Structure formats: structure tokens, C-alpha cells
Amino acid sequence: MDDTDEGRPAPDPLPEAGPALTRRGFLQSALAAAAAARAPAAPAAPRDTAAATPLAPRRPVRLNINGKEHSLSLEPRVTLLDALRESLGMTGTKKGCDRGQCGACTVLVNGRRVNACLSLAVMHEGDEVLTIEGLAMEGELSPLQAAFIEHDAFQCGYCTPGQICSATALLAEVRAGEASAVTPDVRRAVSAWTDDEIRERMSGNLCRCGAYPNIVAAIRSVAIVKT
């Protein structure tokens, strides 16, 4: 034994080496760690906002629809369209885009075209509201309704009530001499029923089936008869 080793304690024995990490084990560990890091956090419990937000109080509303008085109790936020469909069961007026872009919900208020989806029902107390159901008098179709059938001016028919209500106002506008964006001389009363006039005045009503030529023909046929 070497003199330098005398008096020194023996070193602790080395711990036994564990099993060697294989390539497969390393990949499995790495993938598990990555999956745990990317896992979404648990969603927060939704707050019960319905209980915290009280409903708006209802108020009495009297509406004149197609010549008849209707007494309703509505929240101020209810649109004329929803009042017609949900409260009065008049489902002829259609809900299309619900944003005033398609014209499917067109009704006449005091003879003027209105998108019922953008107008609150409480705003129309004292107004005369005319819907597609009110155009047929005593079960007989109006001339425009009959013309739409005769000229096959629809396919699915969903936009047709709004188209007919809008065309009804169009006829009254032109007969009153009101100009449009395509009228050559706005200083003079409109007297010619051109296709350009009809298309411009009906531009707020969309037909996704593409029945526009027949719609124009139906309106023109009634306009010529009434001129």
C-alpha cells in the first residue's frame, strides 16, 4: 500500500446506475411534455348574467295592422317584424338577413316602404301598417300578386312578400311623379315606366333565386294597365 493512502477513509461506493434512457423513451417523454404545454386551460365557469340583468319592462302598444287595431304588451326592444310574426302570427312578412339588407321583411307604413326588422314596434302607434296579408281584399289577390303568379316572378318564394309590398309602393311613387336616382330630369314628374326605373326602385329587395327579369315584367304589366 502506498504511504500516501494511509489514514484516508475509503470512498463511498458509487450508486448503481439506473436503466439507460433509450431513444424511444426520450421521444415519448418529449412528446408528453409538449402535449402538456399545449393543452388548453380549463374554461372559466360562465357567469350567470341572466339573473343579474333584469328584463326590460313591457309596455302596452296599439298597432293598426291591415286596417285592424291590435293591443299588445311588448318590450321596447321588439321590432315590428317580430311583433308581426311572433305576437300576431302574421308570418307572411319574412325574416331574411335581419339587418335591413335583403328587403324580405318589407311592409308599408303610411304608404311608405319600411324594413320591419329595423323598426321598433313601439314607434308605430297611430301608424297604418300594411303587410302582404292585407293586400288581398276579401280573399281576392291584388293585381300585383296575380301578376307575380302569371309571370312566374319567383322560385322559392321566400322574398316574394317583400317584393310585392315594395312594388306596391313603387306604383304609388311613380303615379305621384316621384323621381329616382335614374330619372333623367328630377325637375319633371316621372311619366315613363322604364325597366331602369323599376329596377332602381326595387334595388332594395334581393332575390337570391335570380328571378329579377320576371319580377320587372310583372311590375311593368300592372303599371301599364294602371297608367
Kinemage of the C-alpha trace (Angstrom):
@kinemage 1
@onewidth
@group {chain A} dominant
@subgroup {mainchain}
@vectorlist {calphas} color= white
{ca met a 1} P 0.000 0.000 0.000
{ca asp a 2} L 1.268 3.468 -0.855
{ca asp a 3} L 2.216 5.626 2.112
{ca thr a 4} L 0.016 8.451 0.810
{ca asp a 5} L -3.124 6.330 1.187
{ca glu a 6} L -2.540 5.603 4.820
{ca gly a 7} L -5.099 7.145 7.172
{ca arg a 8} L -7.641 8.113 4.453
{ca pro a 9} L -11.201 6.792 4.724
{ca ala a 10} L -12.339 4.563 1.955
{ca pro a 11} L -14.504 6.410 -0.631
{ca asp a 12} L -18.251 5.783 -0.672
{ca pro a 13} L -19.270 3.274 -3.259
{ca leu a 14} L -20.808 4.733 -6.461
{ca pro a 15} L -24.579 4.349 -6.720
{ca glu a 16} L -25.754 1.762 -9.097
{ca ala a 17} L -26.608 3.243 -12.486
{ca gly a 18} L -30.291 3.125 -13.423
{ca pro a 19} L -31.536 1.733 -16.663
{ca ala a 20} L -30.152 3.527 -19.692
{ca leu a 21} L -32.526 6.079 -21.416
{ca thr a 22} L -33.382 4.726 -24.802
{ca arg a 23} L -34.151 6.824 -27.886
{ca arg a 24} L -37.794 5.722 -27.777
{ca gly a 25} L -38.122 6.690 -24.149
{ca phe a 26} L -36.641 10.113 -24.818
{ca leu a 27} L -39.082 10.791 -27.667
{ca gln a 28} L -42.036 9.646 -25.594
{ca ser a 29} L -41.038 11.937 -22.719
{ca ala a 30} L -40.535 14.908 -25.066
{ca leu a 31} L -43.913 14.396 -26.773
{ca ala a 32} L -45.710 14.076 -23.441
{ca ala a 33} L -44.145 17.331 -22.208
{ca ala a 34} L -45.093 19.157 -25.415
{ca ala a 35} L -48.684 17.933 -25.224
{ca ala a 36} L -48.985 19.054 -21.623
{ca ala a 37} L -47.666 22.518 -22.510
{ca arg a 38} L -50.151 22.959 -25.371
{ca ala a 39} L -53.226 21.687 -23.508
{ca pro a 40} L -55.811 24.489 -23.131
{ca ala a 41} L -56.548 25.779 -19.719
{ca ala a 42} L -59.832 24.744 -18.179
{ca pro a 43} L -62.558 27.238 -19.204
{ca ala a 44} L -63.752 29.588 -16.559
{ca ala a 45} L -67.205 28.916 -15.225
{ca pro a 46} L -69.746 31.119 -17.075
{ca arg a 47} L -71.253 33.915 -15.109
{ca asp a 48} L -74.975 33.905 -14.577
{ca thr a 49} L -75.680 37.130 -16.473
{ca ala a 50} L -79.359 36.318 -16.970
{ca ala a 51} L -80.028 36.609 -13.270
{ca ala a 52} L -78.041 39.823 -12.984
{ca thr a 53} L -79.708 41.590 -15.945
{ca pro a 54} L -83.430 42.249 -15.419
{ca leu a 55} L -85.734 42.137 -18.434
{ca ala a 56} L -86.968 45.424 -19.819
{ca pro a 57} L -90.485 46.233 -18.616
{ca arg a 58} L -93.256 45.655 -21.131
{ca arg a 59} L -95.494 48.459 -22.254
{ca pro a 60} L -98.871 48.497 -23.949
{ca val a 61} L -98.782 49.127 -27.695
{ca arg a 62} L -101.709 49.629 -30.073
{ca leu a 63} L -100.931 48.830 -33.679
{ca asn a 64} L -103.125 49.311 -36.742
{ca ile a 65} L -102.291 46.343 -38.973
{ca asn a 66} L -104.164 45.912 -42.260
{ca gly a 67} L -106.980 48.130 -41.033
{ca lys a 68} L -107.467 46.352 -37.691
{ca glu a 69} L -106.434 47.538 -34.226
{ca his a 70} L -104.291 45.204 -32.145
{ca ser a 71} L -103.455 45.749 -28.483
{ca leu a 72} L -100.151 44.196 -27.458
{ca ser a 73} L -97.816 44.189 -24.466
{ca leu a 74} L -94.252 44.362 -25.768
{ca glu a 75} L -90.754 45.085 -24.594
{ca pro a 76} L -89.427 48.317 -26.134
{ca arg a 77} L -86.712 46.364 -27.976
{ca val a 78} L -89.173 44.232 -30.005
{ca thr a 79} L -89.040 45.006 -33.713
{ca leu a 80} L -92.090 45.470 -35.877
{ca leu a 81} L -91.106 42.278 -37.699
{ca asp a 82} L -91.049 40.180 -34.517
{ca ala a 83} L -94.293 41.720 -33.311
{ca leu a 84} L -95.981 40.754 -36.582
{ca arg a 85} L -94.616 37.218 -36.668
{ca glu a 86} L -94.384 36.227 -33.002
{ca ser a 87} L -97.183 38.206 -31.364
{ca leu a 88} L -99.765 38.439 -34.156
{ca gly a 89} L -99.000 35.277 -36.133
{ca met a 90} L -98.644 37.199 -39.416
{ca thr a 91} L -95.833 35.126 -40.866
{ca gly a 92} L -96.217 36.376 -44.428
{ca thr a 93} L -93.605 39.026 -43.666
{ca lys a 94} L -90.295 37.141 -43.745
{ca lys a 95} L -87.156 37.434 -41.660
{ca gly a 96} L -84.200 37.212 -44.023
{ca cys a 97} L -80.962 38.932 -43.064
{ca asp a 98} L -82.425 40.723 -40.000
{ca arg a 99} L -80.101 43.631 -40.892
{ca gly a 100} L -82.132 45.641 -43.394
{ca gln a 101} L -80.137 44.436 -46.400
{ca cys a 102} L -82.370 41.940 -48.216
{ca gly a 103} L -85.836 43.541 -48.113
{ca ala a 104} L -87.664 40.287 -47.314
{ca cys a 105} L -89.350 41.998 -44.348
{ca thr a 106} L -90.647 44.999 -46.327
{ca val a 107} L -94.015 46.339 -45.185
{ca leu a 108} L -95.818 49.590 -45.874
{ca val a 109} L -96.142 52.168 -43.112
{ca asn a 110} L -98.415 55.040 -44.067
{ca gly a 111} L -97.835 54.064 -47.683
{ca arg a 112} L -94.034 54.128 -47.495
{ca arg a 113} L -91.701 51.147 -47.622
{ca val a 114} L -90.121 50.151 -44.304
{ca asn a 115} L -87.783 47.324 -43.353
{ca ala a 116} L -89.695 45.848 -40.429
{ca cys a 117} L -86.558 44.238 -38.983
{ca leu a 118} L -85.007 47.674 -38.366
{ca ser a 119} L -88.061 49.414 -36.948
{ca leu a 120} L -89.267 49.095 -33.362
{ca ala a 121} L -92.913 48.212 -32.889
{ca val a 122} L -93.450 50.893 -30.227
{ca met a 123} L -92.582 53.549 -32.821
{ca his a 124} L -95.667 52.778 -34.887
{ca glu a 125} L -98.558 53.602 -32.595
{ca gly a 126} L -101.011 55.579 -34.707
{ca asp a 127} L -99.439 54.472 -37.995
{ca glu a 128} L -101.200 52.427 -40.650
{ca val a 129} L -99.181 49.277 -41.304
{ca leu a 130} L -99.930 47.201 -44.396
{ca thr a 131} L -98.466 43.708 -44.776
{ca ile a 132} L -98.666 41.132 -47.531
{ca glu a 133} L -101.735 39.645 -45.818
{ca gly a 134} L -103.558 42.955 -46.222
{ca leu a 135} L -103.084 43.262 -49.993
{ca ala a 136} L -105.632 40.601 -50.866
{ca met a 137} L -109.050 42.152 -50.332
{ca glu a 138} L -111.763 39.675 -49.279
{ca gly a 139} L -109.669 36.747 -50.486
{ca glu a 140} L -109.053 38.193 -53.960
{ca leu a 141} L -105.416 38.682 -54.962
{ca ser a 142} L -104.218 42.189 -55.675
{ca pro a 143} L -103.214 42.934 -59.295
{ca leu a 144} L -99.534 42.697 -58.345
{ca gln a 145} L -99.984 39.372 -56.577
{ca ala a 146} L -101.774 37.989 -59.624
{ca ala a 147} L -99.099 39.394 -61.951
{ca phe a 148} L -96.305 37.729 -59.965
{ca ile a 149} L -98.063 34.392 -60.448
{ca glu a 150} L -98.784 34.995 -64.115
{ca his a 151} L -95.186 35.998 -64.906
{ca asp a 152} L -93.628 33.326 -62.666
{ca ala a 153} L -91.808 36.084 -60.794
{ca phe a 154} L -90.444 33.851 -58.047
{ca gln a 155} L -88.831 30.484 -57.419
{ca cys a 156} L -88.543 29.624 -53.722
{ca gly a 157} L -90.958 32.445 -52.856
{ca tyr a 158} L -89.256 33.488 -49.623
{ca cys a 159} L -88.543 37.054 -50.770
{ca thr a 160} L -91.828 37.406 -52.667
{ca pro a 161} L -93.928 39.068 -49.911
{ca gly a 162} L -91.327 41.799 -49.530
{ca gln a 163} L -91.005 42.137 -53.309
{ca ile a 164} L -94.760 42.611 -53.732
{ca cys a 165} L -95.060 45.106 -50.860
{ca ser a 166} L -92.152 47.087 -52.284
{ca ala a 167} L -93.658 47.011 -55.778
{ca thr a 168} L -96.970 48.256 -54.370
{ca ala a 169} L -95.204 51.336 -53.028
{ca leu a 170} L -93.300 51.683 -56.307
{ca leu a 171} L -96.526 52.022 -58.273
{ca ala a 172} L -97.764 54.741 -55.922
{ca glu a 173} L -94.434 56.599 -56.118
{ca val a 174} L -94.355 56.693 -59.896
{ca arg a 175} L -98.016 57.657 -60.169
{ca ala a 176} L -97.225 60.539 -57.800
{ca gly a 177} L -94.382 61.613 -60.106
{ca glu a 178} L -91.594 60.997 -57.566
{ca ala a 179} L -88.143 60.853 -59.147
{ca ser a 180} L -85.495 58.188 -58.546
{ca ala a 181} L -81.719 58.005 -58.952
{ca val a 182} L -82.099 57.095 -62.652
{ca thr a 183} L -84.745 59.677 -63.557
{ca pro a 184} L -83.249 61.767 -66.417
{ca asp a 185} L -84.699 65.044 -65.170
{ca val a 186} L -85.655 65.158 -61.500
{ca arg a 187} L -87.348 68.532 -62.058
{ca arg a 188} L -90.090 66.837 -64.036
{ca ala a 189} L -92.627 64.308 -62.896
{ca val a 190} L -91.856 60.734 -63.863
{ca ser a 191} L -94.173 59.537 -66.586
{ca ala a 192} L -92.319 56.664 -68.304
{ca trp a 193} L -92.396 53.127 -66.872
{ca thr a 194} L -88.938 52.100 -67.995
{ca asp a 195} L -87.199 48.944 -66.843
{ca asp a 196} L -84.399 51.109 -65.442
{ca glu a 197} L -86.900 52.936 -63.223
{ca ile a 198} L -88.385 49.666 -61.991
{ca arg a 199} L -85.005 48.045 -61.323
{ca glu a 200} L -83.715 51.097 -59.444
{ca arg a 201} L -86.805 51.399 -57.275
{ca met a 202} L -86.712 47.666 -56.494
{ca ser a 203} L -82.971 47.593 -55.757
{ca gly a 204} L -83.579 47.258 -52.017
{ca asn a 205} L -85.185 43.845 -52.484
{ca leu a 206} L -82.888 40.911 -53.187
{ca cys a 207} L -83.913 37.692 -54.924
{ca arg a 208} L -81.260 35.051 -54.394
{ca cys a 209} L -83.016 32.774 -56.897
{ca gly a 210} L -82.410 35.372 -59.633
{ca ala a 211} L -85.991 35.952 -60.767
{ca tyr a 212} L -85.325 39.640 -61.474
{ca pro a 213} L -86.375 39.687 -65.180
{ca asn a 214} L -89.755 38.162 -64.353
{ca ile a 215} L -90.215 40.481 -61.361
{ca val a 216} L -89.663 43.505 -63.615
{ca ala a 217} L -92.062 42.078 -66.203
{ca ala a 218} L -94.773 41.515 -63.577
{ca ile a 219} L -94.491 45.064 -62.258
{ca arg a 220} L -94.431 46.545 -65.763
{ca ser a 221} L -97.594 44.672 -66.731
{ca val a 222} L -99.528 46.170 -63.808
{ca ala a 223} L -98.034 49.630 -64.299
{ca ile a 224} L -99.097 49.766 -67.947
{ca val a 225} L -102.655 48.736 -67.106
{ca lys a 226} L -102.941 51.392 -64.389
{ca thr a 227} L -101.404 54.194 -66.458
